[in-house]
Amino acid sequence: MLKVCFRFFITSVVALFLTVANPILITGAFPGTPGKDDKKPDQPLTPVRVSAVEMKTVSDQISLIGTTEAAAESMVASEVSGIVENFPAKEGDFVKKGQLIVKLSAEETALRIKGARAQREKIRENLLFAEKELARFTKLKESNSIASSKYDEVLYNYNALTQELKSSDAEIDSLLYEQKRKQVFAPISGFVAKEHIEVGEWVNAGGPVVTIVDLGRIKINVDVPERYAVMLSSGSDVKVSIKSLPGRQLAGKIQSVLPSGNPGSRTYPVRIFIPNPGLKIKSGMEAAVLFSLDGGKNALLVQKDAVVPAGDNRMVFTVKDGKALPVMVKVLGYYDGNAAVEGDLKPGDKVVIRGNERLRPGQPVMVTE
């Protein structure tokens, strides 16, 4: 009985050993000899875009708030007096240069022109008769048939009528000019900002008719503190952002830094001009102006998208031998889409600007265009 039990125990142990050892024998995965099923697959390459580190001269920048104005504003006046007959231009309308904006009644002027022309014809007839008389008396004088005083009288009459004709011509030209000025045309293209008259109203010569603002270009006024004003120059480039038009940045230039400042606030007015595509910018809007101050310095620049947070710090990923390697950096400032940094970088190094959000140190990458 004891032998039977012992044989059964030995048989069970052998069977268990073969069951456990069989996979190992099949795969050949003995200790120290890796099997083919234990081989790790290759990591996929992460596509990234890169940009080169550059060494450039940059200037410190400041951002100040200003107010927009129309580049040109014209209070259009009437050169002549008269009653407003037609007033096609209304507030808010866009008018082109040379477009009719006001028409005054010209009937009274037309009657005066008619009378002046009739008077001129009378003078011409008198002058023609005086010319014939002068020719006749000239012959008589040459033959000593008349007294000199009589000849002088005829000559004087001829000269007087000649001057009277010239005066009549000038009067008619003046009336024609007045008649022409009974129509007032826009001196510039722009929007009618204000009406100063109504149909049927009497307008004096020199009286205002409408105010037109030209929004094709925009002027921005910024009061700049004196410590920065001395570091700005006329003709320098600026960047302008309009608060009511988010997401758009316009390029402009400093027209002038005015020499007379405000002694109370110690600020100096700076005038800037920018384009106004689509005429979206109106007068009186808030504008943030980014100035670059005179006096540059050399700095390592990377595109701002290359900088990623690392806790309380910042870093960039460089690409070397097909792998992403982190480099800790300190951001010194931002300049036109670039970040000035300090760190273990040199000009020409390639830093990742796309696909760096989830990169890990040493991760294989594939540079794409």
DRENZADO-556066 format. One record per residue (C-alpha): residue number from 1; residue in three letters; x negated, y, z negated. Coordinates in Angstrom, 1 decimal. Layout:
<mivex num="NUM" residu="ALA" u="X" v="Y" w="Z"/>
...
//
This chain:
<mivex num="1" residu="MET" u="0.0" v="0.0" w="0.0"/>
<mivex num="2" residu="LEU" u="-2.9" v="2.4" w="-0.9"/>
<mivex num="3" residu="LYS" u="-4.6" v="1.6" w="2.4"/>
<mivex num="4" residu="VAL" u="-1.5" v="2.4" w="4.4"/>
<mivex num="5" residu="CYS" u="-1.1" v="5.8" w="2.7"/>
<mivex num="6" residu="PHE" u="-4.7" v="6.7" w="3.3"/>
<mivex num="7" residu="ARG" u="-4.5" v="5.8" w="7.0"/>
<mivex num="8" residu="PHE" u="-1.4" v="8.0" w="7.3"/>
<mivex num="9" residu="PHE" u="-3.2" v="10.9" w="5.7"/>
<mivex num="10" residu="ILE" u="-6.2" v="10.6" w="8.0"/>
<mivex num="11" residu="THR" u="-4.0" v="10.4" w="11.1"/>
<mivex num="12" residu="SER" u="-2.1" v="13.6" w="10.1"/>
<mivex num="13" residu="VAL" u="-5.2" v="15.6" w="9.5"/>
<mivex num="14" residu="VAL" u="-6.7" v="14.6" w="12.8"/>
<mivex num="15" residu="ALA" u="-3.4" v="15.5" w="14.6"/>
<mivex num="16" residu="LEU" u="-3.3" v="18.9" w="12.9"/>
<mivex num="17" residu="PHE" u="-7.0" v="19.6" w="13.8"/>
<mivex num="18" residu="LEU" u="-6.3" v="18.8" w="17.5"/>
<mivex num="19" residu="THR" u="-3.3" v="21.0" w="17.6"/>
<mivex num="20" residu="VAL" u="-5.2" v="24.0" w="16.2"/>
<mivex num="21" residu="ALA" u="-8.4" v="23.4" w="18.1"/>
<mivex num="22" residu="ASN" u="-6.8" v="22.7" w="21.5"/>
<mivex num="23" residu="PRO" u="-6.3" v="26.3" w="22.6"/>
<mivex num="24" residu="ILE" u="-9.8" v="27.1" w="21.6"/>
<mivex num="25" residu="LEU" u="-11.1" v="24.2" w="23.6"/>
<mivex num="26" residu="ILE" u="-9.0" v="25.2" w="26.6"/>
<mivex num="27" residu="THR" u="-10.0" v="28.9" w="26.7"/>
<mivex num="28" residu="GLY" u="-13.6" v="28.2" w="25.6"/>
<mivex num="29" residu="ALA" u="-13.2" v="31.1" w="23.1"/>
<mivex num="30" residu="PHE" u="-15.8" v="29.9" w="20.6"/>
<mivex num="31" residu="PRO" u="-17.2" v="32.4" w="18.1"/>
<mivex num="32" residu="GLY" u="-19.6" v="34.7" w="19.8"/>
<mivex num="33" residu="THR" u="-18.4" v="33.8" w="23.3"/>
<mivex num="34" residu="PRO" u="-15.5" v="36.2" w="24.4"/>
<mivex num="35" residu="GLY" u="-12.8" v="34.7" w="26.5"/>
<mivex num="36" residu="LYS" u="-11.4" v="36.2" w="29.6"/>
<mivex num="37" residu="ASP" u="-8.1" v="37.0" w="27.9"/>
<mivex num="38" residu="ASP" u="-9.9" v="39.2" w="25.3"/>
<mivex num="39" residu="LYS" u="-11.3" v="41.6" w="28.0"/>
<mivex num="40" residu="LYS" u="-9.9" v="45.1" w="27.5"/>
<mivex num="41" residu="PRO" u="-8.4" v="46.8" w="30.7"/>
<mivex num="42" residu="ASP" u="-10.1" v="50.0" w="32.0"/>
<mivex num="43" residu="GLN" u="-8.6" v="53.3" w="30.8"/>
<mivex num="44" residu="PRO" u="-6.7" v="55.3" w="33.4"/>
<mivex num="45" residu="LEU" u="-8.3" v="58.5" w="34.6"/>
<mivex num="46" residu="THR" u="-6.5" v="61.7" w="33.5"/>
<mivex num="47" residu="PRO" u="-6.2" v="64.2" w="36.3"/>
<mivex num="48" residu="VAL" u="-7.5" v="67.7" w="35.3"/>
<mivex num="49" residu="ARG" u="-8.3" v="71.0" w="37.0"/>
<mivex num="50" residu="VAL" u="-11.5" v="72.9" w="36.1"/>
<mivex num="51" residu="SER" u="-12.9" v="76.3" w="36.4"/>
<mivex num="52" residu="ALA" u="-16.5" v="77.6" w="36.1"/>
<mivex num="53" residu="VAL" u="-17.7" v="79.6" w="33.1"/>
<mivex num="54" residu="GLU" u="-18.9" v="83.1" w="34.2"/>
<mivex num="55" residu="MET" u="-21.1" v="85.8" w="32.7"/>
<mivex num="56" residu="LYS" u="-19.6" v="89.2" w="33.5"/>
<mivex num="57" residu="THR" u="-19.6" v="92.7" w="32.2"/>
<mivex num="58" residu="VAL" u="-16.3" v="93.5" w="30.4"/>
<mivex num="59" residu="SER" u="-14.9" v="96.6" w="28.7"/>
<mivex num="60" residu="ASP" u="-13.0" v="96.9" w="25.5"/>
<mivex num="61" residu="GLN" u="-9.3" v="97.3" w="26.1"/>
<mivex num="62" residu="ILE" u="-6.5" v="99.1" w="24.3"/>
<mivex num="63" residu="SER" u="-2.7" v="99.1" w="24.9"/>
<mivex num="64" residu="LEU" u="-0.7" v="102.2" w="24.4"/>
<mivex num="65" residu="ILE" u="3.0" v="103.1" w="25.0"/>
<mivex num="66" residu="GLY" u="4.0" v="105.8" w="27.5"/>
<mivex num="67" residu="THR" u="7.1" v="107.0" w="29.3"/>
<mivex num="68" residu="THR" u="7.9" v="106.8" w="33.0"/>
<mivex num="69" residu="GLU" u="8.8" v="109.8" w="35.2"/>
<mivex num="70" residu="ALA" u="9.6" v="110.3" w="38.8"/>
<mivex num="71" residu="ALA" u="6.4" v="111.1" w="40.8"/>
<mivex num="72" residu="ALA" u="8.1" v="114.0" w="42.4"/>
<mivex num="73" residu="GLU" u="11.2" v="116.0" w="41.4"/>
<mivex num="74" residu="SER" u="12.6" v="118.8" w="43.5"/>
<mivex num="75" residu="MET" u="15.3" v="121.3" w="42.6"/>
<mivex num="76" residu="VAL" u="16.6" v="122.1" w="46.1"/>
<mivex num="77" residu="ALA" u="17.8" v="125.7" w="46.6"/>
<mivex num="78" residu="SER" u="19.7" v="127.5" w="49.3"/>
<mivex num="79" residu="GLU" u="17.6" v="130.1" w="51.2"/>
<mivex num="80" residu="VAL" u="20.8" v="132.1" w="52.1"/>
<mivex num="81" residu="SER" u="24.0" v="132.9" w="50.4"/>
<mivex num="82" residu="GLY" u="27.5" v="131.6" w="51.4"/>
<mivex num="83" residu="ILE" u="30.5" v="129.5" w="50.5"/>
<mivex num="84" residu="VAL" u="30.0" v="125.7" w="50.2"/>
<mivex num="85" residu="GLU" u="31.9" v="124.2" w="53.1"/>
<mivex num="86" residu="ASN" u="30.6" v="120.6" w="52.9"/>
<mivex num="87" residu="PHE" u="28.7" v="118.8" w="50.2"/>
<mivex num="88" residu="PRO" u="28.0" v="115.1" w="51.2"/>
<mivex num="89" residu="ALA" u="25.3" v="114.4" w="48.7"/>
<mivex num="90" residu="LYS" u="26.5" v="113.2" w="45.3"/>
<mivex num="91" residu="GLU" u="24.8" v="112.2" w="42.1"/>
<mivex num="92" residu="GLY" u="23.3" v="108.8" w="42.3"/>
<mivex num="93" residu="ASP" u="23.1" v="108.8" w="46.1"/>
<mivex num="94" residu="PHE" u="19.8" v="108.0" w="47.9"/>
<mivex num="95" residu="VAL" u="19.0" v="110.6" w="50.5"/>
<mivex num="96" residu="LYS" u="16.2" v="110.5" w="53.1"/>
<mivex num="97" residu="LYS" u="13.9" v="113.3" w="53.9"/>
<mivex num="98" residu="GLY" u="15.7" v="115.6" w="56.5"/>
<mivex num="99" residu="GLN" u="19.2" v="114.4" w="55.6"/>
<mivex num="100" residu="LEU" u="22.0" v="117.0" w="55.3"/>
<mivex num="101" residu="ILE" u="22.9" v="117.6" w="51.7"/>
<mivex num="102" residu="VAL" u="24.9" v="120.9" w="51.8"/>
<mivex num="103" residu="LYS" u="26.6" v="122.9" w="54.5"/>
<mivex num="104" residu="LEU" u="27.6" v="126.5" w="53.9"/>
<mivex num="105" residu="SER" u="30.2" v="128.4" w="55.9"/>
<mivex num="106" residu="ALA" u="28.5" v="130.1" w="58.9"/>
<mivex num="107" residu="GLU" u="31.6" v="131.8" w="60.5"/>
<mivex num="108" residu="GLU" u="30.7" v="135.3" w="59.2"/>
<mivex num="109" residu="THR" u="27.1" v="134.9" w="60.4"/>
<mivex num="110" residu="ALA" u="28.3" v="133.8" w="63.8"/>
<mivex num="111" residu="LEU" u="30.4" v="137.0" w="64.1"/>
<mivex num="112" residu="ARG" u="27.5" v="139.1" w="63.2"/>
<mivex num="113" residu="ILE" u="25.4" v="137.4" w="65.8"/>
<mivex num="114" residu="LYS" u="28.0" v="138.1" w="68.4"/>
<mivex num="115" residu="GLY" u="28.1" v="141.8" w="67.5"/>
<mivex num="116" residu="ALA" u="24.3" v="142.1" w="67.5"/>
<mivex num="117" residu="ARG" u="24.1" v="140.5" w="71.0"/>
<mivex num="118" residu="ALA" u="26.7" v="143.0" w="72.3"/>
<mivex num="119" residu="GLN" u="24.7" v="145.8" w="70.9"/>
<mivex num="120" residu="ARG" u="21.5" v="144.5" w="72.5"/>
<mivex num="121" residu="GLU" u="23.2" v="144.4" w="75.9"/>
<mivex num="122" residu="LYS" u="24.2" v="148.1" w="75.4"/>
<mivex num="123" residu="ILE" u="20.6" v="149.0" w="74.5"/>
<mivex num="124" residu="ARG" u="19.3" v="147.1" w="77.6"/>
<mivex num="125" residu="GLU" u="21.6" v="149.1" w="79.9"/>
<mivex num="126" residu="ASN" u="20.5" v="152.4" w="78.3"/>
<mivex num="127" residu="LEU" u="16.9" v="151.3" w="78.6"/>
<mivex num="128" residu="LEU" u="17.4" v="150.5" w="82.3"/>
<mivex num="129" residu="PHE" u="18.8" v="153.9" w="82.9"/>
<mivex num="130" residu="ALA" u="16.0" v="155.5" w="80.9"/>
<mivex num="131" residu="GLU" u="13.4" v="153.6" w="82.9"/>
<mivex num="132" residu="LYS" u="14.8" v="155.0" w="86.2"/>
<mivex num="133" residu="GLU" u="14.9" v="158.5" w="84.7"/>
<mivex num="134" residu="LEU" u="11.3" v="158.2" w="83.6"/>
<mivex num="135" residu="ALA" u="10.2" v="157.0" w="87.1"/>
<mivex num="136" residu="ARG" u="12.0" v="160.0" w="88.7"/>
<mivex num="137" residu="PHE" u="10.6" v="162.6" w="86.3"/>
<mivex num="138" residu="THR" u="7.2" v="161.2" w="86.6"/>
<mivex num="139" residu="LYS" u="7.2" v="162.0" w="90.3"/>
<mivex num="140" residu="LEU" u="8.5" v="165.4" w="89.6"/>
<mivex num="141" residu="LYS" u="5.8" v="166.1" w="87.1"/>
<mivex num="142" residu="GLU" u="3.1" v="165.0" w="89.6"/>
<mivex num="143" residu="SER" u="4.4" v="167.6" w="92.0"/>
<mivex num="144" residu="ASN" u="4.7" v="170.2" w="89.2"/>
<mivex num="145" residu="SER" u="8.4" v="170.5" w="89.9"/>
<mivex num="146" residu="ILE" u="9.5" v="170.3" w="86.2"/>
<mivex num="147" residu="ALA" u="8.3" v="171.5" w="82.9"/>
<mivex num="148" residu="SER" u="6.2" v="169.2" w="80.8"/>
<mivex num="149" residu="SER" u="8.6" v="169.5" w="77.9"/>
<mivex num="150" residu="LYS" u="11.4" v="168.0" w="80.0"/>
<mivex num="151" residu="TYR" u="9.2" v="165.1" w="81.0"/>
<mivex num="152" residu="ASP" u="8.2" v="164.5" w="77.4"/>
<mivex num="153" residu="GLU" u="11.8" v="164.4" w="76.4"/>
<mivex num="154" residu="VAL" u="12.6" v="161.6" w="79.0"/>
<mivex num="155" residu="LEU" u="9.5" v="159.7" w="78.0"/>
<mivex num="156" residu="TYR" u="10.4" v="159.8" w="74.3"/>
<mivex num="157" residu="ASN" u="13.9" v="158.6" w="75.0"/>
<mivex num="158" residu="TYR" u="12.5" v="155.7" w="77.0"/>
<mivex num="159" residu="ASN" u="10.1" v="154.7" w="74.2"/>
<mivex num="160" residu="ALA" u="12.8" v="155.0" w="71.6"/>
<mivex num="161" residu="LEU" u="15.1" v="152.7" w="73.5"/>
<mivex num="162" residu="THR" u="12.2" v="150.2" w="74.0"/>
<mivex num="163" residu="GLN" u="11.7" v="150.0" w="70.2"/>
<mivex num="164" residu="GLU" u="15.4" v="149.8" w="69.6"/>
<mivex num="165" residu="LEU" u="15.6" v="146.8" w="71.9"/>
<mivex num="166" residu="LYS" u="12.8" v="145.1" w="69.9"/>
<mivex num="167" residu="SER" u="14.6" v="145.8" w="66.7"/>
<mivex num="168" residu="SER" u="17.8" v="144.4" w="68.1"/>
<mivex num="169" residu="ASP" u="15.9" v="141.2" w="69.1"/>
<mivex num="170" residu="ALA" u="14.5" v="140.9" w="65.6"/>
<mivex num="171" residu="GLU" u="17.9" v="141.3" w="64.1"/>
<mivex num="172" residu="ILE" u="19.4" v="138.6" w="66.2"/>
<mivex num="173" residu="ASP" u="16.5" v="136.2" w="65.4"/>
<mivex num="174" residu="SER" u="17.1" v="136.9" w="61.7"/>
<mivex num="175" residu="LEU" u="20.8" v="136.1" w="62.0"/>
<mivex num="176" residu="LEU" u="20.0" v="132.9" w="63.9"/>
<mivex num="177" residu="TYR" u="17.6" v="131.9" w="61.2"/>
<mivex num="178" residu="GLU" u="20.3" v="132.6" w="58.6"/>
<mivex num="179" residu="GLN" u="22.8" v="130.6" w="60.6"/>
<mivex num="180" residu="LYS" u="20.4" v="127.7" w="60.7"/>
<mivex num="181" residu="ARG" u="19.8" v="127.9" w="57.0"/>
<mivex num="182" residu="LYS" u="23.5" v="127.5" w="56.3"/>
<mivex num="183" residu="GLN" u="22.6" v="123.8" w="56.4"/>
<mivex num="184" residu="VAL" u="20.4" v="122.5" w="53.6"/>
<mivex num="185" residu="PHE" u="18.4" v="119.4" w="54.2"/>
<mivex num="186" residu="ALA" u="16.6" v="117.1" w="51.8"/>
<mivex num="187" residu="PRO" u="12.9" v="118.1" w="51.5"/>
<mivex num="188" residu="ILE" u="11.9" v="114.6" w="50.2"/>
<mivex num="189" residu="SER" u="13.4" v="111.1" w="50.1"/>
<mivex num="190" residu="GLY" u="14.9" v="110.2" w="46.7"/>
<mivex num="191" residu="PHE" u="17.9" v="110.0" w="44.5"/>
<mivex num="192" residu="VAL" u="20.3" v="112.9" w="43.8"/>
<mivex num="193" residu="ALA" u="19.8" v="113.3" w="40.0"/>
<mivex num="194" residu="LYS" u="22.1" v="116.3" w="39.5"/>
<mivex num="195" residu="GLU" u="24.6" v="118.4" w="41.4"/>
<mivex num="196" residu="HIS" u="24.5" v="122.2" w="40.9"/>
<mivex num="197" residu="ILE" u="27.4" v="123.3" w="43.1"/>
<mivex num="198" residu="GLU" u="30.9" v="122.3" w="44.2"/>
<mivex num="199" residu="VAL" u="32.8" v="122.6" w="47.5"/>
<mivex num="200" residu="GLY" u="34.3" v="126.1" w="47.8"/>
<mivex num="201" residu="GLU" u="31.8" v="127.7" w="45.4"/>
<mivex num="202" residu="TRP" u="29.8" v="130.8" w="46.3"/>
<mivex num="203" residu="VAL" u="26.0" v="130.2" w="46.4"/>
<mivex num="204" residu="ASN" u="23.6" v="133.0" w="46.1"/>
<mivex num="205" residu="ALA" u="20.3" v="133.0" w="48.1"/>
<mivex num="206" residu="GLY" u="17.8" v="131.1" w="46.0"/>
<mivex num="207" residu="GLY" u="20.5" v="129.4" w="44.0"/>
<mivex num="208" residu="PRO" u="20.0" v="125.7" w="43.1"/>
<mivex num="209" residu="VAL" u="22.0" v="123.1" w="45.1"/>
<mivex num="210" residu="VAL" u="20.9" v="119.6" w="43.9"/>
<mivex num="211" residu="THR" u="18.0" v="118.0" w="42.0"/>
<mivex num="212" residu="ILE" u="16.3" v="115.1" w="43.9"/>
<mivex num="213" residu="VAL" u="13.9" v="112.7" w="42.2"/>
<mivex num="214" residu="ASP" u="11.4" v="110.6" w="44.2"/>
<mivex num="215" residu="LEU" u="11.1" v="107.1" w="42.6"/>
<mivex num="216" residu="GLY" u="8.8" v="105.7" w="45.4"/>
<mivex num="217" residu="ARG" u="6.0" v="106.2" w="42.9"/>
<mivex num="218" residu="ILE" u="6.2" v="106.5" w="39.2"/>
<mivex num="219" residu="LYS" u="4.2" v="108.8" w="36.9"/>
<mivex num="220" residu="ILE" u="3.5" v="107.6" w="33.4"/>
<mivex num="221" residu="ASN" u="2.6" v="110.0" w="30.6"/>
<mivex num="222" residu="VAL" u="0.6" v="108.5" w="27.7"/>
<mivex num="223" residu="ASP" u="-0.7" v="110.4" w="24.6"/>
<mivex num="224" residu="VAL" u="-4.1" v="108.9" w="23.9"/>
<mivex num="225" residu="PRO" u="-6.0" v="109.3" w="20.6"/>
<mivex num="226" residu="GLU" u="-9.1" v="111.4" w="21.0"/>
<mivex num="227" residu="ARG" u="-11.5" v="108.6" w="20.1"/>
<mivex num="228" residu="TYR" u="-10.2" v="106.7" w="23.2"/>
<mivex num="229" residu="ALA" u="-9.6" v="109.7" w="25.4"/>
<mivex num="230" residu="VAL" u="-13.3" v="110.4" w="25.6"/>
<mivex num="231" residu="MET" u="-13.8" v="106.8" w="26.9"/>
<mivex num="232" residu="LEU" u="-11.3" v="107.1" w="29.9"/>
<mivex num="233" residu="SER" u="-12.1" v="108.4" w="33.4"/>
<mivex num="234" residu="SER" u="-9.9" v="109.7" w="36.2"/>
<mivex num="235" residu="GLY" u="-9.6" v="107.0" w="38.9"/>
<mivex num="236" residu="SER" u="-10.0" v="104.1" w="36.5"/>
<mivex num="237" residu="ASP" u="-7.7" v="101.1" w="37.0"/>
<mivex num="238" residu="VAL" u="-5.0" v="100.3" w="34.4"/>
<mivex num="239" residu="LYS" u="-2.4" v="97.6" w="34.0"/>
<mivex num="240" residu="VAL" u="1.2" v="98.6" w="33.3"/>
<mivex num="241" residu="SER" u="4.1" v="96.5" w="31.9"/>
<mivex num="242" residu="ILE" u="7.6" v="97.9" w="31.8"/>
<mivex num="243" residu="LYS" u="9.6" v="96.7" w="28.8"/>
<mivex num="244" residu="SER" u="12.9" v="96.4" w="30.6"/>
<mivex num="245" residu="LEU" u="11.2" v="94.4" w="33.4"/>
<mivex num="246" residu="PRO" u="9.6" v="91.5" w="31.6"/>
<mivex num="247" residu="GLY" u="7.1" v="89.2" w="33.3"/>
<mivex num="248" residu="ARG" u="5.9" v="91.8" w="35.7"/>
<mivex num="249" residu="GLN" u="2.5" v="93.7" w="35.5"/>
<mivex num="250" residu="LEU" u="1.7" v="96.5" w="37.9"/>
<mivex num="251" residu="ALA" u="-1.7" v="97.9" w="38.9"/>
<mivex num="252" residu="GLY" u="-2.1" v="101.7" w="38.6"/>
<mivex num="253" residu="LYS" u="-4.8" v="104.4" w="38.3"/>
<mivex num="254" residu="ILE" u="-5.5" v="107.2" w="36.0"/>
<mivex num="255" residu="GLN" u="-4.8" v="110.4" w="37.8"/>
<mivex num="256" residu="SER" u="-6.1" v="112.7" w="35.1"/>
<mivex num="257" residu="VAL" u="-7.0" v="113.0" w="31.4"/>
<mivex num="258" residu="LEU" u="-5.8" v="116.5" w="30.6"/>
<mivex num="259" residu="PRO" u="-8.3" v="118.7" w="28.8"/>
<mivex num="260" residu="SER" u="-5.8" v="120.3" w="26.4"/>
<mivex num="261" residu="GLY" u="-4.6" v="118.1" w="23.6"/>
<mivex num="262" residu="ASN" u="-2.2" v="118.2" w="20.6"/>
<mivex num="263" residu="PRO" u="-4.2" v="119.6" w="17.6"/>
<mivex num="264" residu="GLY" u="-1.6" v="118.1" w="15.2"/>
<mivex num="265" residu="SER" u="-1.8" v="114.5" w="16.4"/>
<mivex num="266" residu="ARG" u="-5.3" v="114.7" w="18.0"/>
<mivex num="267" residu="THR" u="-4.0" v="113.1" w="21.2"/>
<mivex num="268" residu="TYR" u="-4.6" v="114.0" w="24.8"/>
<mivex num="269" residu="PRO" u="-2.1" v="113.5" w="27.7"/>
<mivex num="270" residu="VAL" u="-3.1" v="111.0" w="30.3"/>
<mivex num="271" residu="ARG" u="-1.3" v="110.8" w="33.7"/>
<mivex num="272" residu="ILE" u="-1.0" v="107.5" w="35.5"/>
<mivex num="273" residu="PHE" u="0.6" v="106.6" w="38.8"/>
<mivex num="274" residu="ILE" u="2.0" v="103.2" w="39.8"/>
<mivex num="275" residu="PRO" u="4.0" v="101.9" w="42.8"/>
<mivex num="276" residu="ASN" u="7.7" v="101.2" w="42.4"/>
<mivex num="277" residu="PRO" u="8.6" v="98.3" w="44.6"/>
<mivex num="278" residu="GLY" u="12.4" v="97.9" w="44.9"/>
<mivex num="279" residu="LEU" u="12.8" v="101.2" w="43.0"/>
<mivex num="280" residu="LYS" u="13.6" v="99.2" w="39.9"/>
<mivex num="281" residu="ILE" u="11.7" v="101.5" w="37.6"/>
<mivex num="282" residu="LYS" u="13.7" v="104.5" w="36.5"/>
<mivex num="283" residu="SER" u="12.7" v="107.8" w="34.9"/>
<mivex num="284" residu="GLY" u="12.5" v="107.6" w="31.1"/>
<mivex num="285" residu="MET" u="11.6" v="103.9" w="30.7"/>
<mivex num="286" residu="GLU" u="9.1" v="102.6" w="28.1"/>
<mivex num="287" residu="ALA" u="5.8" v="101.4" w="29.6"/>
<mivex num="288" residu="ALA" u="2.9" v="99.6" w="28.0"/>
<mivex num="289" residu="VAL" u="-0.4" v="100.7" w="29.6"/>
<mivex num="290" residu="LEU" u="-3.5" v="98.6" w="29.2"/>
<mivex num="291" residu="PHE" u="-6.7" v="100.7" w="29.4"/>
<mivex num="292" residu="SER" u="-10.2" v="99.5" w="29.9"/>
<mivex num="293" residu="LEU" u="-12.6" v="101.8" w="28.0"/>
<mivex num="294" residu="ASP" u="-15.9" v="103.1" w="29.5"/>
<mivex num="295" residu="GLY" u="-19.1" v="101.3" w="28.4"/>
<mivex num="296" residu="GLY" u="-19.2" v="97.6" w="29.3"/>
<mivex num="297" residu="LYS" u="-20.9" v="94.6" w="27.7"/>
<mivex num="298" residu="ASN" u="-21.9" v="91.1" w="29.0"/>
<mivex num="299" residu="ALA" u="-19.7" v="88.2" w="27.9"/>
<mivex num="300" residu="LEU" u="-19.0" v="84.6" w="28.8"/>
<mivex num="301" residu="LEU" u="-15.6" v="84.4" w="30.5"/>
<mivex num="302" residu="VAL" u="-13.3" v="81.4" w="30.8"/>
<mivex num="303" residu="GLN" u="-9.8" v="81.4" w="32.1"/>
<mivex num="304" residu="LYS" u="-7.5" v="81.9" w="29.1"/>
<mivex num="305" residu="ASP" u="-5.7" v="78.5" w="29.9"/>
<mivex num="306" residu="ALA" u="-9.0" v="76.7" w="29.1"/>
<mivex num="307" residu="VAL" u="-8.7" v="77.7" w="25.4"/>
<mivex num="308" residu="VAL" u="-6.7" v="75.2" w="23.3"/>
<mivex num="309" residu="PRO" u="-6.0" v="75.3" w="19.5"/>
<mivex num="310" residu="ALA" u="-8.0" v="73.0" w="17.2"/>
<mivex num="311" residu="GLY" u="-6.3" v="73.6" w="13.8"/>
<mivex num="312" residu="ASP" u="-7.4" v="77.1" w="12.7"/>
<mivex num="313" residu="ASN" u="-10.1" v="77.1" w="15.4"/>
<mivex num="314" residu="ARG" u="-10.3" v="77.2" w="19.2"/>
<mivex num="315" residu="MET" u="-12.0" v="74.9" w="21.7"/>
<mivex num="316" residu="VAL" u="-12.5" v="74.2" w="25.3"/>
<mivex num="317" residu="PHE" u="-13.1" v="70.9" w="27.1"/>
<mivex num="318" residu="THR" u="-16.1" v="70.6" w="29.4"/>
<mivex num="319" residu="VAL" u="-16.4" v="67.8" w="32.0"/>
<mivex num="320" residu="LYS" u="-19.7" v="65.8" w="32.0"/>
<mivex num="321" residu="ASP" u="-20.3" v="62.4" w="33.6"/>
<mivex num="322" residu="GLY" u="-16.5" v="62.1" w="34.2"/>
<mivex num="323" residu="LYS" u="-15.6" v="62.5" w="30.6"/>
<mivex num="324" residu="ALA" u="-13.9" v="65.4" w="28.6"/>
<mivex num="325" residu="LEU" u="-16.2" v="66.7" w="25.9"/>
<mivex num="326" residu="PRO" u="-14.9" v="69.3" w="23.4"/>
<mivex num="327" residu="VAL" u="-16.8" v="72.5" w="22.6"/>
<mivex num="328" residu="MET" u="-15.8" v="74.8" w="19.8"/>
<mivex num="329" residu="VAL" u="-15.6" v="78.5" w="20.7"/>
<mivex num="330" residu="LYS" u="-14.8" v="81.8" w="19.2"/>
<mivex num="331" residu="VAL" u="-12.5" v="84.1" w="21.2"/>
<mivex num="332" residu="LEU" u="-13.8" v="87.7" w="21.4"/>
<mivex num="333" residu="GLY" u="-11.0" v="89.1" w="23.5"/>
<mivex num="334" residu="TYR" u="-8.9" v="88.8" w="26.6"/>
<mivex num="335" residu="TYR" u="-9.6" v="90.5" w="29.9"/>
<mivex num="336" residu="ASP" u="-7.3" v="90.3" w="32.9"/>
<mivex num="337" residu="GLY" u="-6.4" v="86.6" w="32.4"/>
<mivex num="338" residu="ASN" u="-9.8" v="85.6" w="31.1"/>
<mivex num="339" residu="ALA" u="-11.0" v="85.0" w="27.6"/>
<mivex num="340" residu="ALA" u="-14.4" v="86.2" w="26.4"/>
<mivex num="341" residu="VAL" u="-15.9" v="83.4" w="24.2"/>
<mivex num="342" residu="GLU" u="-18.9" v="82.5" w="22.1"/>
<mivex num="343" residu="GLY" u="-20.0" v="78.9" w="21.9"/>
<mivex num="344" residu="ASP" u="-22.3" v="76.2" w="23.3"/>
<mivex num="345" residu="LEU" u="-21.5" v="77.1" w="26.9"/>
<mivex num="346" residu="LYS" u="-23.5" v="78.6" w="29.8"/>
<mivex num="347" residu="PRO" u="-22.6" v="80.1" w="33.2"/>
<mivex num="348" residu="GLY" u="-21.6" v="77.4" w="35.7"/>
<mivex num="349" residu="ASP" u="-20.3" v="74.9" w="33.1"/>
<mivex num="350" residu="LYS" u="-16.9" v="73.4" w="34.2"/>
<mivex num="351" residu="VAL" u="-14.1" v="73.8" w="31.7"/>
<mivex num="352" residu="VAL" u="-10.6" v="72.2" w="32.0"/>
<mivex num="353" residu="ILE" u="-7.8" v="74.7" w="32.7"/>
<mivex num="354" residu="ARG" u="-5.0" v="72.2" w="33.5"/>
<mivex num="355" residu="GLY" u="-4.3" v="68.9" w="31.7"/>
<mivex num="356" residu="ASN" u="-6.2" v="69.8" w="28.6"/>
<mivex num="357" residu="GLU" u="-3.2" v="69.8" w="26.2"/>
<mivex num="358" residu="ARG" u="-3.5" v="66.0" w="25.4"/>
<mivex num="359" residu="LEU" u="-7.2" v="65.3" w="26.1"/>
<mivex num="360" residu="ARG" u="-9.2" v="63.4" w="23.5"/>
<mivex num="361" residu="PRO" u="-13.0" v="63.6" w="23.1"/>
<mivex num="362" residu="GLY" u="-14.7" v="61.3" w="25.6"/>
<mivex num="363" residu="GLN" u="-11.5" v="60.6" w="27.6"/>
<mivex num="364" residu="PRO" u="-12.2" v="59.7" w="31.2"/>
<mivex num="365" residu="VAL" u="-10.9" v="62.4" w="33.6"/>
<mivex num="366" residu="MET" u="-10.5" v="62.9" w="37.3"/>
<mivex num="367" residu="VAL" u="-11.1" v="66.5" w="38.6"/>
<mivex num="368" residu="THR" u="-8.4" v="67.5" w="41.1"/>
<mivex num="369" residu="GLU" u="-8.1" v="70.6" w="43.3"/>
//
